């Protein structure tokens, strides 16, 4: 299982002129291939008068990494592969990107295209705030009222964060997050989520 990864959490866009061709790179965070495809459609529609809209993504799915890129009408290997290569260089995951080109009348050649597409993605990533996401277990534990106070103390002692509590007539449920020892807790449900690397400490400081 991928325990941590780098990503961007906002939409970023930069422009660059290369021999009268205008390049526009736009990227965003995505959680699925469908989200990436929706993003591609949105950007392609926004720049529907452009000569090329070249997409790429790297996405975590089923504990693996899915990668996709397209030259979108540029000569083979001159757009999609360089775009994807920069995403891999910076080890970015769960990101989608589209590089738009408005042809300016001057042909750039194979090397020129590769340098232009990789160069604008480098510029884009250098302008973005890269976040590290950390895999964090979440547990829902069941407690009776008689032991509630003791269990709460034990949760804090073991370094967990309390995300939520709710009660029915006879029982309490506490949702906790953390990597501590859960031995002895009555776990009714467990899951994992990704959170920003600094958020766990921020949550602890706020409790």
C-alpha positions, 0 to 999 in steps of 0.5 A: 500500500502506498503510505505517502505521496506528493500532490498538489491540492489546488488548480494552477495555471501558467503561460509561456511563449515559444517562438510565437506559439503560446503554451498554457499548462493547467493542473489540478488534484484528482482522486479518480480517472473519471475526475481526470477525464472531467478535468480534461473535458473542462480545459479542452472546452475552455481552450476549444479554439487551441491547436492542441490540448495535451492531457496527462495524469498519474493516479493512485488506484487499487494500490497501484499507479495509473498513468496516461498521456496523449500527444493530441495531434502533436508528433508522436512522443513530443507532448504527452510523454514529456508532460508525464515525464515531468510529473514522474520526475517530481513524484506527483500522484493524483494530479491531472494536467493539460498543456494547451498550445496555440500554434504561432506559425513557426514549427518547433521541430521534435526537440523543440516541442519536447523542450517546450512541453516539458519546460512549461510543466516544469514552470507550472510545478515550480509555481505550485505548492506541493503537499505530502499526503500520508496514509492514516488509519481510522477506527470506529470503536464501541464503548459502554458508558461505564468505561467511556472516561477511561477509554477516552483517556487511553485514546489520548495516551496512545496518541490518537485524534478523536474525529467524531463521537456519537451515542445511542441508548446504551452505547457510545461510538468514537471515531479515532485517527492515528497509527497507535496501538488499538489492542483492547479497543472494541473496533466495529469498523476500520478504514484508511484515508490520506491526509496532509502530512502536517494536518495530524500534528495540527489536529493534535495541537488543536485538541 
